[in-house]
Amino acid sequence: MVKAVVRTPLWTGETALPPRFWPIEVPAGALGNSEIMHLLPRQGVMVESDAAEACFGDPFALIPAAALEGLRGISRAPLRDMGDVITLQFEEDAVVFAKSGALFFCNAAGDFVTDLFDAPRSSAYEMLNLADAKALTNMIAQEIATADNDDFLPFATAA
């Protein structure tokens, strides 16, 4: 159940947005998405691949969007209009299908005081660190390069 929809500015600094914070631009079709989408670098993306199963014992892996850079034309891109970031928060951590068809991680809603003083919440989802996720992405790139099907997508997408 959706507990909150939060809208925050992407950047409020007086200088230009530093490149390390630039959104990840995902071209249409790269993740099974029907149109270009922009993800924050730390946005969790669910992937499904033989490489994930070989490395982690599970074909599904949650990786930060930044690990996808360089795969299928995915890159960082400055936005002309900084706009807002819309964040969905649920009662519990969740992986949800976006309109684009890809699966994304959404944190459970929390509050600052609870997060400071309560024990850390357990989650059914654990995102790989950037180094492990990038290594997995490199293996996925090899899967794509050797796939017989041009439409091969090693990403968890809506059917």
Secondary structure by P-SEA (a helix, b strand, c coil): cccbbbbbbccccccccccccccccccccccccccbbbbcccbbbbbbcaaaaacccccbbbbccccccccccbbbbbbccbbbbbbbbccccccccccccbbbbbcccccccccccccbbbbccccccaaaaaaaaaaaaaaaaaccccccccccccc
